[in-house]
Amino acid sequence: MGSWLSGPRAAMEEAGADFGYPGEQLGLPEEGPGSIARPGRRLGALVVDWAMCMLIAYGLITHGYNQATGNWALLIFLLLGVLTVGTIGSTPGKRLFGLRVLALGTGRVQPLRAALRTVLLCLAIPALIWDRDGRGLHDRLAGTVEVRI
């Protein structure tokens, strides 16, 4: 018997629930290429993409830092996500961290699906709600998954 310190997941596993590894229900491998992207890599890619968008807004549009810089950076981030995920499947940050976005079933992310995913990502809250496979609500609603290359 597990203690109350083990948590609900441990208690459910003791009762016979099989959670498997992240991505197993999606038919993805447990490790290596094609496996679910881990949170650290995803966060690193997001930081790189956001920093790049801030630099573009700062240097080319607002010529300094003010309230408008962040707004422009968000618009650039939106365009970057739609154009790059919708064509090659990854942003520069994702590419740097060895990640790619795939559509479930087809593999290739269509531009409208990339637009939905990126708009939801820009809202932030959907990206903070994850399922047991580590997919954010933005990925679930868009029918996508972020995997390692």
DSSP file (Angstrom, degrees, kcal/mol; ACC not computed):
  #  RESIDUE AA STRUCTURE BP1 BP2  ACC     N-H-->O    O-->H-N    N-H-->O    O-->H-N    TCO  KAPPA ALPHA  PHI   PSI    X-CA   Y-CA   Z-CA
    1    1 A M              0   0    0      0, 0.0     2,-0.2     0, 0.0    10,-0.1   0.000 360.0 360.0 360.0 136.1    0.0    0.0    0.0
    2    2 A G        -     0   0    0      1,-0.1     2,-0.1     8,-0.1     5,-0.0  -0.509 360.0-116.9 -84.0 156.6    1.3    3.5   -0.8
    3    3 A S    >   -     0   0    0     -2,-0.2     3,-1.4     1,-0.1     4,-0.4  -0.368  29.7-103.6 -84.8 170.1    1.3    6.3    1.7
    4    4 A W  G >  S+     0   0    0      1,-0.3     3,-0.5     2,-0.2    -1,-0.1   0.675 120.3  66.4 -67.4 -15.5   -0.7    9.5    1.3
    5    5 A L  G 3  S+     0   0    0      1,-0.2    -1,-0.3     2,-0.1    -3,-0.0   0.679  83.5  74.2 -77.1 -18.2    2.6   11.1    0.3
    6    6 A S  G <> S-     0   0    0     -3,-1.4     4,-0.5     1,-0.1    -1,-0.2   0.784  98.5-134.3 -67.8 -27.2    2.8    9.0   -2.9
    7    7 A G  H <>  -     0   0    0     -3,-0.5     4,-1.8    -4,-0.4     5,-0.2  -0.097  26.8 -68.2  93.2 166.4    0.2   11.1   -4.5
    8    8 A P  H  > S+     0   0    0      0, 0.0     4,-2.5     0, 0.0     5,-0.2   0.845 127.6  56.6 -64.0 -36.0   -2.9   10.3   -6.6
    9    9 A R  H  > S+     0   0    0      2,-0.2     4,-2.6     1,-0.2     5,-0.2   0.937 107.8  47.7 -63.0 -45.6   -1.0    8.9   -9.6
   10   10 A A  H  X S+     0   0    0     -4,-0.5     4,-2.3     1,-0.2    -1,-0.2   0.906 112.5  50.0 -61.3 -41.5    0.8    6.3   -7.4
   11   11 A A  H  X S+     0   0    0     -4,-1.8     4,-1.4     1,-0.2    -1,-0.2   0.900 111.1  48.5 -64.3 -40.1   -2.4    5.3   -5.8
   12   12 A M  H  <>S+     0   0    0     -4,-2.5     5,-2.5     2,-0.2     4,-0.3   0.887 110.4  51.2 -67.4 -38.8   -4.1    4.9   -9.2
   13   13 A E  H ><5S+     0   0    0     -4,-2.6     3,-1.3     1,-0.2    -2,-0.2   0.893 108.0  52.4 -65.1 -38.5   -1.2    2.9  -10.5
   14   14 A E  H 3<5S+     0   0    0     -4,-2.3    -1,-0.2     1,-0.3    -2,-0.2   0.827 105.0  56.5 -63.8 -30.6   -1.4    0.6   -7.5
   15   15 A A  T 3<5S-     0   0    0     -4,-1.4    -1,-0.3    -5,-0.2    -2,-0.2   0.508 132.0 -92.3 -80.2  -4.1   -5.1    0.1   -8.3
   16   16 A G  T < 5S+     0   0    0     -3,-1.3    -3,-0.2     1,-0.3     2,-0.2   0.437  74.9 146.4 111.6   0.0   -4.2   -1.1  -11.8
   17   17 A A      < -     0   0    0     -5,-2.5     2,-0.6    -6,-0.1    -1,-0.3  -0.509  35.6-151.2 -70.7 136.1   -4.2    2.1  -13.9
   18   18 A D        +     0   0    0     -2,-0.2    -1,-0.1     1,-0.1    -5,-0.0  -0.925  20.6 173.0-112.0 108.8   -1.6    2.0  -16.7
   19   19 A F        -     0   0    0     -2,-0.6    -1,-0.1     1,-0.1    -2,-0.0   0.739  22.9-168.1 -86.8 -24.1   -0.5    5.5  -17.6
   20   20 A G        -     0   0    0      4,-0.1    -1,-0.1     2,-0.1     3,-0.0  -0.117  37.6 -48.8  64.4-168.3    2.3    4.4  -20.0
   21   21 A Y  S >  S-     0   0    0      1,-0.1     3,-2.1   112,-0.0     4,-0.4  -0.644  71.0 -80.7 -98.3 158.7    4.9    6.8  -21.3
   22   22 A P  T 3  S+     0   0    0      0, 0.0    14,-0.5     0, 0.0   111,-0.2  -0.380 118.6  18.2 -59.5 127.5    4.1   10.2  -22.8
   23   23 A G  T > >S+     0   0    0     -2,-0.1     5,-2.5    12,-0.1     3,-0.6   0.285  88.3 114.3  95.4  -8.8    3.1    9.8  -26.4
   24   24 A E  G X 5S+     0   0    0     -3,-2.1     3,-1.5     1,-0.3    -4,-0.1   0.910  76.8  51.8 -61.2 -42.9    2.3    6.1  -26.2
   25   25 A Q  G 3 5S+     0   0    0     -4,-0.4    -1,-0.3     1,-0.3    -5,-0.0   0.737 108.9  52.5 -65.6 -21.5   -1.4    6.7  -26.9
   26   26 A L  G < 5S-     0   0    0     -3,-0.6    -1,-0.3     2,-0.1    -2,-0.2   0.440 118.6-110.9 -92.7  -1.2   -0.4    8.7  -30.0
   27   27 A G  T < 5S+     0   0    0     -3,-1.5    -3,-0.2    -4,-0.4    -2,-0.1   0.726  70.9 140.8  79.4  22.2    1.7    5.9  -31.3
   28   28 A L      < -     0   0    0     -5,-2.5    -1,-0.3     1,-0.1     7,-0.2  -0.655  56.1-101.3 -97.0 153.9    5.0    7.7  -30.7
   29   29 A P        -     0   0    0      0, 0.0     7,-0.5     0, 0.0    -1,-0.1  -0.277  23.5-125.6 -69.1 160.5    8.2    6.2  -29.5
   30   30 A E  S    S+     0   0    0      5,-0.1     2,-0.3     1,-0.1     6,-0.1   0.875  87.3  12.1 -74.2 -38.1    9.2    6.6  -25.9
   31   31 A E  S    S+     0   0    0      2,-0.1    -1,-0.1     4,-0.1     5,-0.0  -0.879 103.5  21.2-135.2 163.9   12.7    8.0  -26.6
   32   32 A G  S >  S+     0   0    0     -2,-0.3     3,-2.0     2,-0.1   116,-0.3  -0.201 101.7   4.3  79.3-165.5   14.7    9.4  -29.5
   33   33 A P  T 3  S+     0   0    0      0, 0.0   116,-0.2     0, 0.0    -2,-0.1  -0.254 130.3  21.4 -57.5 135.4   13.5   10.9  -32.8
   34   34 A G  T 3  S+     0   0    0    114,-2.7     2,-0.1     1,-0.3   115,-0.1   0.349  94.4 124.9  88.6  -6.1    9.7   11.2  -33.0
   35   35 A S  S <  S-     0   0    0     -3,-2.0   113,-2.4    -7,-0.2    -1,-0.3  -0.439  75.7 -76.6 -82.8 162.1    9.2   11.1  -29.3
   36   36 A I  B     -A  147   0A   0     -7,-0.5   111,-0.3   -14,-0.5     2,-0.2  -0.301  52.8-110.6 -57.3 134.3    7.3   13.8  -27.4
   37   37 A A        -     0   0    0    109,-2.7   109,-0.1    63,-0.1    -1,-0.1  -0.487  33.4-123.9 -67.7 134.8    9.3   16.9  -26.9
   38   38 A R     >  -     0   0    0     -2,-0.2     4,-2.0     1,-0.1     3,-0.4  -0.444  20.2-111.2 -80.2 154.8   10.2   17.5  -23.3
   39   39 A P  H  > S+     0   0    0      0, 0.0     4,-2.8     0, 0.0     5,-0.2   0.838 112.8  57.7 -57.2 -37.7    9.3   20.7  -21.5
   40   40 A G  H  > S+     0   0    0      1,-0.2     4,-2.3     2,-0.2     5,-0.1   0.923 109.5  43.5 -61.7 -44.9   12.9   22.0  -21.2
   41   41 A R  H  > S+     0   0    0     -3,-0.4     4,-2.5     2,-0.2    -1,-0.2   0.906 113.8  51.6 -65.6 -41.6   13.5   21.9  -24.9
   42   42 A R  H  X S+     0   0    0     -4,-2.0     4,-2.1     1,-0.2    -2,-0.2   0.919 111.6  46.5 -62.9 -43.3   10.1   23.4  -25.6
   43   43 A L  H  X S+     0   0    0     -4,-2.8     4,-2.5     2,-0.2    -1,-0.2   0.907 111.3  52.3 -65.5 -41.9   10.7   26.3  -23.2
   44   44 A G  H  X S+     0   0    0     -4,-2.3     4,-2.2    -5,-0.2    -2,-0.2   0.914 110.2  48.2 -59.9 -43.6   14.2   26.8  -24.6
   45   45 A A  H  X S+     0   0    0     -4,-2.5     4,-2.5     1,-0.2    -1,-0.2   0.893 111.0  51.2 -63.9 -40.4   12.8   27.1  -28.2
   46   46 A L  H  X S+     0   0    0     -4,-2.1     4,-2.8     2,-0.2     5,-0.2   0.905 109.2  50.4 -63.7 -42.2   10.1   29.5  -27.0
   47   47 A V  H  X S+     0   0    0     -4,-2.5     4,-2.6     2,-0.2     5,-0.2   0.916 111.6  48.1 -62.7 -43.8   12.7   31.7  -25.3
   48   48 A V  H  X S+     0   0    0     -4,-2.2     4,-2.2     2,-0.2    -2,-0.2   0.933 114.1  46.0 -62.9 -46.2   14.9   31.8  -28.5
   49   49 A D  H  X S+     0   0    0     -4,-2.5     4,-2.2     2,-0.2    -2,-0.2   0.922 114.5  47.4 -63.4 -44.0   11.9   32.6  -30.7
   50   50 A W  H  X S+     0   0    0     -4,-2.8     4,-2.6     2,-0.2    -2,-0.2   0.920 111.4  50.5 -65.3 -42.5   10.6   35.3  -28.4
   51   51 A A  H  X S+     0   0    0     -4,-2.6     4,-2.4    -5,-0.2    -1,-0.2   0.906 110.5  50.3 -61.2 -41.5   14.0   36.9  -28.0
   52   52 A M  H  X S+     0   0    0     -4,-2.2     4,-2.2     2,-0.2    -1,-0.2   0.911 111.2  48.3 -62.7 -42.8   14.4   37.0  -31.8
   53   53 A C  H  X S+     0   0    0     -4,-2.2     4,-2.5     2,-0.2    -2,-0.2   0.884 111.1  50.6 -66.0 -38.7   11.0   38.6  -32.2
   54   54 A M  H  X S+     0   0    0     -4,-2.6     4,-3.1     2,-0.2     5,-0.2   0.908 109.8  50.7 -65.2 -41.3   11.8   41.2  -29.5
   55   55 A L  H  X S+     0   0    0     -4,-2.4     4,-2.9     2,-0.2     5,-0.3   0.912 111.3  47.9 -62.5 -42.2   15.1   42.0  -31.3
   56   56 A I  H  X>S+     0   0    0     -4,-2.2     4,-2.6     2,-0.2     5,-0.7   0.943 115.7  44.0 -63.5 -47.4   13.3   42.5  -34.6
   57   57 A A  I  X>S+     0   0    0     -4,-2.5     5,-2.9     3,-0.2     4,-1.2   0.924 117.4  46.2 -63.0 -44.6   10.7   44.7  -33.0
   58   58 A Y  I  <>S+     0   0    0     -4,-3.1     6,-1.0    -5,-0.2     5,-0.6   0.930 122.8  32.3 -63.8 -48.3   13.2   46.6  -31.0
   59   59 A G  I  <5S+     0   0    0     -4,-2.9    -2,-0.2    -5,-0.2    -3,-0.2   0.818 130.0  27.7 -85.1 -31.8   15.7   47.2  -33.8
   60   60 A L  I  <5S+     0   0    0     -4,-2.6    -3,-0.2    -5,-0.3    -2,-0.1   0.704 128.9  23.6-106.5 -22.2   13.6   47.5  -36.9
   61   61 A I  I  <<S+     0   0    0     -4,-1.2    -3,-0.2    -5,-0.7    -4,-0.1   0.840 129.7  22.1-112.8 -56.0   10.2   48.8  -35.8
   62   62 A T  I   <S-     0   0    0     -5,-2.9    -4,-0.2     2,-0.1    -3,-0.1   0.624  80.6-143.8 -94.8 -12.6   10.2   50.8  -32.6
   63   63 A H  S   <S+     0   0    0     -5,-0.6     2,-0.3    -6,-0.5    -4,-0.2   0.860  77.4  20.5  52.4  40.9   13.9   51.7  -32.5
   64   64 A G  S    S-     0   0    0     -6,-1.0     2,-0.6    -7,-0.2    -2,-0.1  -0.837 100.9 -68.3 152.5 173.5   14.0   51.3  -28.7
   65   65 A Y        +     0   0    0     -2,-0.3     2,-0.3     4,-0.1    -7,-0.0  -0.826  64.9 124.7 -99.6 125.2   12.1   49.7  -26.0
   66   66 A N  S >> S-     0   0    0     -2,-0.6     3,-1.1     1,-0.0     4,-0.9  -0.874  75.2 -72.8-154.2-173.4    8.6   50.8  -25.1
   67   67 A Q  H 3> S+     0   0    0      1,-0.3     4,-1.3    -2,-0.3     3,-0.4   0.869 127.5  58.0 -58.0 -37.8    5.1   49.4  -24.7
   68   68 A A  H 3> S+     0   0    0      1,-0.2     4,-2.8     2,-0.2    -1,-0.3   0.791  93.4  68.3 -65.6 -27.1    4.7   49.0  -28.5
   69   69 A T  H <> S+     0   0    0     -3,-1.1     4,-2.6     1,-0.2    -1,-0.2   0.933 101.4  45.4 -59.2 -47.4    7.9   46.8  -28.6
   70   70 A G  H  X S+     0   0    0     -4,-0.9     4,-2.0    -3,-0.4    -1,-0.2   0.879 113.1  50.8 -64.1 -38.2    6.2   44.0  -26.8
   71   71 A N  H  X S+     0   0    0     -4,-1.3     4,-1.9     2,-0.2    -2,-0.2   0.927 112.5  45.6 -65.5 -44.7    3.0   44.3  -28.9
   72   72 A W  H  X S+     0   0    0     -4,-2.8     4,-2.8     1,-0.2    -2,-0.2   0.898 110.2  54.8 -63.6 -40.4    5.0   44.3  -32.2
   73   73 A A  H  X S+     0   0    0     -4,-2.6     4,-2.7    -5,-0.3    -1,-0.2   0.892 106.8  51.1 -61.2 -39.2    7.0   41.3  -30.9
   74   74 A L  H  X S+     0   0    0     -4,-2.0     4,-2.3     2,-0.2    -1,-0.2   0.904 110.7  48.4 -64.9 -41.1    3.8   39.4  -30.3
   75   75 A L  H  X S+     0   0    0     -4,-1.9     4,-2.5     2,-0.2    -2,-0.2   0.916 112.9  47.7 -64.4 -42.9    2.6   40.1  -33.8
   76   76 A I  H  X S+     0   0    0     -4,-2.8     4,-3.0     2,-0.2    -2,-0.2   0.905 110.6  52.3 -63.4 -41.4    6.0   39.0  -35.2
   77   77 A F  H  X S+     0   0    0     -4,-2.7     4,-2.5     2,-0.2    -2,-0.2   0.900 109.5  49.9 -60.3 -42.2    5.8   35.9  -33.1
   78   78 A L  H  X S+     0   0    0     -4,-2.3     4,-2.4     2,-0.2    -2,-0.2   0.942 113.7  44.2 -61.7 -49.2    2.4   35.1  -34.5
   79   79 A L  H  X S+     0   0    0     -4,-2.5     4,-2.7     1,-0.2     5,-0.3   0.906 112.7  52.5 -63.0 -42.3    3.6   35.6  -38.1
   80   80 A L  H  X S+     0   0    0     -4,-3.0     4,-2.6     1,-0.2     5,-0.5   0.931 111.7  46.0 -59.0 -47.4    6.7   33.6  -37.4
   81   81 A G  H  X>S+     0   0    0     -4,-2.5     4,-1.8     2,-0.2     5,-0.6   0.924 114.9  45.7 -63.4 -46.0    4.7   30.7  -36.0
   82   82 A V  H  X5S+     0   0    0     -4,-2.4     4,-1.2    -5,-0.2    -2,-0.2   0.934 118.6  41.5 -64.5 -45.9    2.1   30.6  -38.8
   83   83 A L  H  <5S+     0   0    0     -4,-2.7     4,-0.4    -5,-0.2     5,-0.3   0.912 123.2  34.9 -71.9 -42.9    4.7   30.9  -41.6
   84   84 A T  H >X>S+     0   0    0     -4,-2.6     4,-2.1    -5,-0.3     5,-1.4   0.917 122.1  42.1 -83.6 -42.6    7.3   28.5  -40.3
   85   85 A V  H 3<5S+     0   0    0     -4,-1.8    24,-0.3    -5,-0.5     4,-0.2   0.880 115.1  53.4 -69.0 -35.6    5.2   25.9  -38.6
   86   86 A G  T 3<<S+     0   0    0     -4,-1.2    -1,-0.2    -5,-0.6    -2,-0.2   0.587 123.4  25.5 -74.4 -10.1    2.8   26.0  -41.5
   87   87 A T  T <45S+     0   0    0     -3,-0.6    -2,-0.2    -4,-0.4    -3,-0.2   0.741 139.0  12.6-116.9 -55.5    5.5   25.4  -44.1
   88   88 A I  T  <5S-     0   0    0     -4,-2.1    -3,-0.2    -5,-0.3    -2,-0.1   0.500  95.5-117.2-107.7  -4.7    8.5   23.6  -42.6
   89   89 A G  S   <S+     0   0    0     -5,-1.4    12,-3.3    -4,-0.2     2,-0.3   0.457  82.8  62.9  88.5  -0.2    7.1   22.4  -39.3
   90   90 A S        -     0   0    0     -6,-0.9    -2,-0.2    10,-0.2    -3,-0.1  -0.994  68.1-130.1-156.5 151.0    9.4   24.3  -37.0
   91   91 A T     >  -     0   0    0     -2,-0.3     4,-2.7     1,-0.1     5,-0.2  -0.408  45.5 -96.9 -85.6 170.5   10.4   27.8  -35.9
   92   92 A P  H  > S+     0   0    0      0, 0.0     4,-2.4     0, 0.0     5,-0.1   0.907 127.2  49.9 -56.9 -40.6   14.1   28.8  -35.7
   93   93 A G  H  > S+     0   0    0      2,-0.2     4,-1.8     1,-0.2   -47,-0.1   0.912 110.9  48.4 -64.4 -42.9   14.0   28.1  -32.0
   94   94 A K  H  4>S+     0   0    0      2,-0.2     5,-3.2     1,-0.2     4,-0.3   0.912 111.7  50.3 -62.9 -41.8   12.4   24.7  -32.4
   95   95 A R  H ><5S+     0   0    0     -4,-2.7     3,-1.3     3,-0.2    -2,-0.2   0.922 108.8  52.1 -61.9 -44.1   15.0   23.9  -35.1
   96   96 A L  H 3<5S+     0   0    0     -4,-2.4    -1,-0.2     1,-0.3    -2,-0.2   0.856 114.1  43.2 -60.5 -37.0   17.8   24.9  -32.8
   97   97 A F  T 3<5S-     0   0    0     -4,-1.8    -1,-0.3    -5,-0.1    -2,-0.2   0.302 119.2-108.3 -94.5   8.4   16.5   22.7  -30.1
   98   98 A G  T < 5S+     0   0    0     -3,-1.3    51,-2.7    -4,-0.3     2,-0.3   0.892  72.2 135.6  71.5  41.1   15.8   19.7  -32.4
   99   99 A L  E   < -B  148   0A   0     -5,-3.2     2,-0.3    49,-0.3    -1,-0.2  -0.833  30.4-175.9-121.5 158.6   12.0   20.0  -32.3
  100  100 A R  E     -B  147   0A   0     47,-2.4    47,-3.1    -2,-0.3     2,-0.5  -0.990  22.3-130.2-150.5 147.0    9.2   19.8  -34.9
  101  101 A V  E     -B  146   0A   0    -12,-3.3     2,-0.4    -2,-0.3     8,-0.3  -0.870  28.4-173.4-100.1 129.8    5.5   20.2  -34.9
  102  102 A L  E     -B  145   0A   0     43,-2.9    43,-2.3    -2,-0.5     2,-0.4  -0.923  24.3-124.6-121.5 147.4    3.5   17.4  -36.6
  103  103 A A  E  >  -BC 144 107A   0      4,-0.8     4,-2.3    -2,-0.4    41,-0.3  -0.755  37.7-110.3 -84.6 136.0   -0.2   17.1  -37.4
  104  104 A L  T  4 S+     0   0    0     39,-2.8     2,-1.1    -2,-0.4    -1,-0.0  -0.460  98.3   7.0 -65.6 135.2   -1.7   13.9  -36.0
  105  105 A G  T  4 S+     0   0    0     -2,-0.2    -1,-0.2     1,-0.2    38,-0.0  -0.401 135.8  43.2  92.3 -58.0   -2.6   11.5  -38.7
  106  106 A T  T  4 S-     0   0    0     -2,-1.1     2,-0.5     2,-0.1    -2,-0.2   0.767  85.5-145.7 -95.5 -27.7   -1.1   13.4  -41.7
  107  107 A G  B  < S+C  103   0A   0     -4,-2.3    -4,-0.8     1,-0.1     2,-0.4  -0.202  70.7  92.1  90.5 -43.9    2.3   14.5  -40.2
  108  108 A R  S    S-     0   0    0     -2,-0.5     2,-0.6    -6,-0.2    -1,-0.1  -0.732  74.1-133.7 -91.4 130.9    2.3   17.8  -42.2
  109  109 A V        -     0   0    0     -2,-0.4   -20,-0.1    -8,-0.3    -8,-0.0  -0.728  19.3-141.5 -85.1 118.0    0.9   20.9  -40.4
  110  110 A Q     >  -     0   0    0     -2,-0.6     4,-2.5     1,-0.1     3,-0.3  -0.445  24.3-109.7 -74.6 152.7   -1.4   22.8  -42.8
  111  111 A P  H  > S+     0   0    0      0, 0.0     4,-2.4     0, 0.0     5,-0.1   0.846 117.3  51.1 -54.9 -39.0   -1.3   26.6  -42.6
  112  112 A L  H  > S+     0   0    0      2,-0.2     4,-2.3     1,-0.2     5,-0.2   0.894 111.4  47.8 -67.2 -37.9   -4.7   27.0  -41.0
  113  113 A R  H  > S+     0   0    0     -3,-0.3     4,-2.4     2,-0.2    -1,-0.2   0.890 112.1  50.1 -66.8 -39.6   -3.9   24.4  -38.3
  114  114 A A  H  X S+     0   0    0     -4,-2.5     4,-2.5     2,-0.2    -2,-0.2   0.880 109.7  51.7 -65.2 -37.9   -0.6   26.3  -37.7
  115  115 A A  H  X S+     0   0    0     -4,-2.4     4,-2.6    -5,-0.2     5,-0.2   0.930 110.7  47.0 -64.8 -45.5   -2.5   29.5  -37.4
  116  116 A L  H  X S+     0   0    0     -4,-2.3     4,-2.3     1,-0.2     5,-0.2   0.936 113.9  48.2 -60.4 -47.0   -4.9   28.1  -34.9
  117  117 A R  H  X S+     0   0    0     -4,-2.4     4,-2.1     1,-0.2    -2,-0.2   0.908 114.2  45.9 -60.3 -43.8   -2.1   26.6  -32.9
  118  118 A T  H  X S+     0   0    0     -4,-2.5     4,-2.3     2,-0.2    -1,-0.2   0.881 110.6  51.7 -71.9 -38.9   -0.1   29.8  -32.9
  119  119 A V  H  X S+     0   0    0     -4,-2.6     4,-1.2     2,-0.2    -1,-0.2   0.938 112.8  46.4 -61.3 -45.6   -3.0   32.1  -32.0
  120  120 A L  H  < S+     0   0    0     -4,-2.3     4,-0.5    -5,-0.2     7,-0.4   0.882 110.7  52.9 -64.0 -37.9   -3.8   29.8  -29.0
  121  121 A L  H >< S+     0   0    0     -4,-2.1     3,-1.3     1,-0.2    -1,-0.2   0.890 105.2  54.9 -63.3 -39.3   -0.1   29.8  -28.1
  122  122 A C  H 3< S+     0   0    0     -4,-2.3    -1,-0.2     1,-0.3    -2,-0.2   0.781 100.0  60.0 -65.6 -26.4   -0.1   33.6  -28.1
  123  123 A L  T 3< S-     0   0    0     -4,-1.2     2,-2.3    -3,-0.3    -1,-0.3   0.643  92.9-156.9 -74.6 -14.0   -3.0   33.6  -25.6
  124  124 A A  S X> S+     0   0    0     -3,-1.3     4,-0.9    -4,-0.5     3,-0.7  -0.249  71.8  82.6  71.7 -49.3   -0.6   31.7  -23.2
  125  125 A I  H >> S+     0   0    0     -2,-2.3     3,-1.3     1,-0.3     4,-0.6   0.909  88.5  52.2 -57.0 -46.9   -3.3   30.0  -21.1
  126  126 A P  H >4 S+     0   0    0      0, 0.0    11,-2.1     0, 0.0     3,-0.8   0.851 106.7  55.2 -58.7 -31.2   -3.9   27.1  -23.5
  127  127 A A  H <4 S+     0   0    0     -3,-0.7    -2,-0.2    -7,-0.4    -6,-0.1   0.707 103.7  55.6 -73.2 -18.7   -0.2   26.4  -23.5
  128  128 A L  H << S+     0   0    0     -3,-1.3     2,-0.7    -4,-0.9    -1,-0.2   0.549  91.4  79.4 -90.8  -8.4   -0.1   26.1  -19.8
  129  129 A I    <<  -     0   0    0     -3,-0.8     8,-1.6    -4,-0.6     2,-0.3  -0.898  67.6-176.9-102.8 113.3   -2.8   23.4  -19.7
  130  130 A W  B     -D  136   0B   0     -2,-0.7     6,-0.2     6,-0.2     2,-0.1  -0.765  18.5-141.3-113.2 153.4   -1.2   20.0  -20.5
  131  131 A D    >   -     0   0    0      4,-1.9     3,-1.9    -2,-0.3    -1,-0.0  -0.411  45.1 -86.1 -98.0-176.3   -2.5   16.5  -20.9
  132  132 A R  T 3  S+     0   0    0      1,-0.3    -2,-0.0    -2,-0.1    -1,-0.0   0.693 127.6  57.9 -67.8 -17.6   -0.8   13.3  -19.8
  133  133 A D  T 3  S-     0   0    0   -111,-0.2    -1,-0.3     2,-0.1     3,-0.1   0.451 118.9-108.6 -89.1  -0.6    1.1   13.2  -23.0
  134  134 A G  S <  S+     0   0    0     -3,-1.9     2,-0.4     1,-0.3    -2,-0.1   0.617  72.8 140.6  84.4  12.0    2.7   16.6  -22.4
  135  135 A R        -     0   0    0     10,-0.1    -4,-1.9     1,-0.0    -1,-0.3  -0.757  48.2-130.6 -90.3 133.3    0.7   18.3  -25.1
  136  136 A G  B >>  -D  130   0B   0     -2,-0.4     4,-2.2    -6,-0.2     3,-0.6  -0.321  27.0-105.6 -73.6 163.6   -0.7   21.7  -24.4
  137  137 A L  H 3> S+     0   0    0    -11,-2.1     4,-2.8    -8,-1.6     5,-0.3   0.834 122.0  60.8 -59.1 -32.9   -4.3   22.6  -25.0
  138  138 A H  H 3> S+     0   0    0    -12,-0.6     4,-1.4     1,-0.2    -1,-0.2   0.886 107.4  44.5 -62.4 -38.2   -3.1   24.6  -28.1
  139  139 A D  H <>>S+     0   0    0     -3,-0.6     5,-2.7   -13,-0.2     4,-1.0   0.893 112.9  50.9 -71.7 -40.1   -1.7   21.4  -29.5
  140  140 A R  H ><5S+     0   0    0     -4,-2.2     3,-0.5     1,-0.2    -2,-0.2   0.939 112.4  45.4 -62.4 -47.2   -4.8   19.3  -28.6
  141  141 A L  H 3<5S+     0   0    0     -4,-2.8    -1,-0.2     1,-0.2    -2,-0.2   0.833 116.7  45.2 -67.7 -31.9   -7.2   21.8  -30.2
  142  142 A A  H 3<5S-     0   0    0     -4,-1.4    -1,-0.2    -5,-0.3    -2,-0.2   0.567 110.0-122.0 -86.6  -9.1   -5.1   22.1  -33.4
  143  143 A G  T <<5 +     0   0    0     -4,-1.0   -39,-2.8    -3,-0.5     2,-0.3   0.873  69.5 126.2  71.3  36.8   -4.5   18.4  -33.6
  144  144 A T  E   < - B   0 103A   0     -5,-2.7     2,-0.3   -41,-0.3    -1,-0.2  -0.762  44.1-158.6-123.4 168.3   -0.8   18.7  -33.5
  145  145 A V  E     - B   0 102A   0    -43,-2.3   -43,-2.9    -2,-0.3     2,-0.6  -0.989  17.1-133.4-146.1 141.6    2.1   17.3  -31.4
  146  146 A E  E     + B   0 101A   0     -2,-0.3  -109,-2.7   -45,-0.2     2,-0.3  -0.870  35.6 175.2 -99.8 122.3    5.6   18.6  -30.8
  147  147 A V  E     -AB  36 100A   0    -47,-3.1   -47,-2.4    -2,-0.6  -111,-0.2  -0.777  33.8 -98.3-124.9 165.3    8.3   15.9  -31.2
  148  148 A R  E       B   0  99A   0   -113,-2.4  -114,-2.7  -116,-0.3   -49,-0.3  -0.563 360.0 360.0 -78.6 147.3   12.0   15.6  -31.2
  149  149 A I              0   0    0    -51,-2.7   -50,-0.1    -2,-0.2    -1,-0.1   0.437 360.0 360.0 -84.2 360.0   13.8   15.5  -34.6
